[in-house]
């Protein structure tokens, strides 16, 4: 969809950048409105902004896994060894979801 937009590459890239940037904010109900407003003020492509902020929200369910992966990579880079295994202390998924 982004490639098929009839606008300048600069405007499309600006809209995508706005969408990705606003996608990192924790304002779940306002992200689309904020990216539309920012795209309008900065004269970027609003469709690209909405597509980018929507695609960013697809990753939301995977945040715990991504954060753990980022932690492991940072630990490895800083300490030159793999991080210790995370202990759950007998915590099971069924107990969490009750």
C-alpha positions as CSV (number, residue, x, y, z in Angstrom):
1,X,0.0,0.0,0.0
2,X,2.8,2.4,0.8
3,X,4.4,1.9,-2.6
4,X,1.1,2.6,-4.4
5,X,0.5,6.0,-2.8
6,X,0.5,8.9,-5.2
7,X,2.8,11.4,-3.3
8,X,6.4,12.4,-3.1
9,X,8.8,9.9,-1.5
10,X,9.7,12.5,1.1
11,X,6.1,12.9,2.1
12,X,5.5,9.1,2.3
13,X,8.7,8.6,4.3
14,X,7.7,11.4,6.7
15,X,4.2,9.9,7.2
16,X,5.7,6.5,7.9
17,X,8.2,8.0,10.3
18,X,5.5,9.8,12.2
19,X,3.4,6.6,12.4
20,X,6.3,4.6,13.8
21,X,7.3,7.3,16.3
22,X,3.7,7.7,17.6
23,X,3.4,3.9,17.7
24,X,5.9,3.9,20.6
25,X,3.6,6.1,22.8
26,X,1.3,4.3,25.3
27,X,-1.8,6.3,24.2
28,X,-3.7,3.3,22.7
29,X,-6.9,5.1,22.0
30,X,-5.3,8.2,20.5
31,X,-2.5,7.0,18.3
32,X,-4.4,7.2,15.0
33,X,-5.7,10.7,15.7
34,X,-2.3,11.9,16.9
35,X,-0.5,10.6,13.8
36,X,-3.2,12.1,11.5
37,X,-2.8,15.4,13.2
38,X,1.0,15.3,13.2
39,X,1.0,14.3,9.5
40,X,-1.4,17.2,8.6
41,X,0.7,19.7,10.6
42,X,4.0,18.5,9.1
43,X,2.5,18.2,5.6
44,X,3.3,14.5,5.3
45,X,1.2,11.7,3.9
46,X,-1.5,10.8,6.5
47,X,-2.3,7.4,4.9
48,X,1.3,6.3,5.3
49,X,1.2,7.5,8.9
50,X,-1.9,5.5,9.7
51,X,-0.6,2.4,8.0
52,X,2.7,2.6,10.0
53,X,1.0,3.2,13.4
54,X,-1.3,0.2,12.7
55,X,1.5,-2.1,11.7
56,X,3.4,-1.0,14.9
57,X,0.4,-2.2,17.0
58,X,0.7,-5.7,15.5
59,X,3.8,-6.3,17.6
60,X,2.0,-5.4,20.9
61,X,1.2,-9.0,21.9
62,X,4.9,-9.9,21.5
63,X,6.3,-7.2,23.7
64,X,7.3,-9.5,26.6
65,X,9.3,-11.7,24.3
66,X,10.9,-8.8,22.5
67,X,11.9,-7.1,25.7
68,X,13.4,-10.3,27.0
69,X,15.3,-10.7,23.8
70,X,16.6,-7.1,24.0
71,X,17.6,-7.7,27.6
72,X,19.5,-10.9,26.7
73,X,21.3,-9.1,23.8
74,X,22.3,-6.2,26.0
75,X,23.5,-8.5,28.8
76,X,25.6,-10.4,26.3
77,X,27.1,-7.3,24.8
78,X,27.9,-5.7,28.2
79,X,29.1,-8.8,30.1
80,X,30.5,-11.0,27.4
81,X,28.5,-13.9,28.7
82,X,25.0,-15.2,28.3
83,X,22.4,-14.0,30.9
84,X,21.3,-16.4,33.6
85,X,18.1,-18.3,33.1
86,X,14.9,-16.6,34.3
87,X,13.4,-18.5,37.3
88,X,9.6,-18.7,37.6
89,X,9.5,-20.1,41.1
90,X,6.7,-22.5,40.4
91,X,4.5,-19.9,38.7
92,X,2.3,-21.5,36.0
93,X,0.3,-19.8,33.3
94,X,-3.0,-21.3,34.5
95,X,-2.5,-19.6,37.9
96,X,-1.9,-16.2,36.3
97,X,-5.0,-16.4,34.1
98,X,-7.5,-17.3,37.0
